[in-house]
Amino acid sequence: MIKTNQEYQEALKEIEGLINNVKPNTKEGDRYELLCLLVEDYEDRHFPIDDPDPIDMIKFKMDQLNLKSKDLGEIIGYKQRASEILSRKRRLTLSMIRKINDALGIPVEVLIKDYELTK
C-alpha cells in the first residue's frame, strides 16, 4: 500500500519511467500494473471525486453530442418536460432515468442522485 505523499510521488515517477517500455506478462509489466492499482487506491482515498449532479451531467453529455432540449424531449418521450427537467423545475422519473441511461450512457447511479429544484 502507498501510505504517504512521498511514496505516492515515487510511484508516479516509476510509472512514468515504465509506461513506454512496459511489455505485458513480464516482471516490469506486472510491476507497472501493481503500481497503477496502488496509485489508484491512494488517489481514491485521498482525492475522492463525488458523482456529478444529474442535471449537470445530462447537460454535459448533451453538449458533447451537440443535442438540444428537443432532442432530450424525444429521448424521454415528453418534449415539454425536457426544458422543465433542464431548468430544474421537475424531477426525473424512473422511466426518464432508464431512457436517458440507454440513450446517453449516463450511469444510473448518477441519474438517481438527489438534486435541488428551483422555485
N, C-alpha and C positions, 0 to 999 in steps of 0.2 A: 504494500500500500504506500501511496505517496501521502506523507503527513504534514510536510512543511512547504512553504512557498519556494524555498531553495531547492528542495527535491523536485518540485513541480517544474521549475525553470530548467533544471538539469535534464529532466526527462524530455522537455520540449526541444532542447538543444540536440539531444541524442536522436530524437525522432527526425529532426531536420537533417541530420547527417545520414540517416538511414534511408530516408524517403525515396531518393532517386536511385539507390543502389540495392534495394531490397529485392530478394527473389523468394517466391513462395516455397514453403517446405524446406527451408534452410534454418540454421541456428539464428542467423540475422533476421530472417523473415518472422520467425517465432518471437524473437525479442521485440521486433517492431510492433507486432500485433499486441503483445503483452503490454508494452509501454503505452500504446494507444488506449487500451482498455483502462489502464491505471490513470492516465491523464483524464479520460472521460469521467471516471468515477470521482476524481478530485474536483473537476470542474462542476459536476452535478452537485457536489456537497458544498462547494464554496462560492459558486456563481450560478445559483438556480435561476431559471428563466420561467416566469409564470406563463401559462397559456394566454394567448391574446383574447381580447374582448370579442365575442361572437360577431357583433356588427362590424367592428373594425376589420376583422378577418374577412368577412364577406366583401366589404368594400375593397380591401386589398386584392383579393382574388379576382373580383370583377375588373379592377383596374388592370391587373396583369393580363386578363383575357380580353380587354377592351369591350366589356359588357356595360350596358346601360340599365337603368331601373326597369325598363320594359322587358329586358332580357331576363332579369330576375323574376319579374312577374310571370313570364312564360314558364320558368322553371318551377315556381311554387304553385302555379295554377290560378293565381289571383293577381291580375295586373295592378289593380288599385291598391292592394295590400303591400306591394313591394316598396312603394315610397313611404308608407307608414312604418314598415319594418326598418328601412334605412334611416329614417328620421327619428327612430326610437319611440314612436308613438304606439306601437303594437309589438307584442312579444311573438317570437317564433313558436309555431305549434310543432308537435311531434311529426306530423305529416310534412310540414315545411322543412324541418331539420333533415328528414330522410331524403327528400328530393334535392336539397342543397348538397348534402353529402354525396349523393350519386352523381349529380351534375358537375359540381365544382371540386369534389375531392377534399373538402374541408372535413377534418376528423369530427366525428360526433361528439367526442369529449370536449372539443372547443365550442361547438354549437349549442350544447346544453348548459354551458356555463351561464350563471345569472348575470344580468346586466341592468343598468338603470334605464328607466323610461323617462322621456321628457314630459313635462306637464303642459 
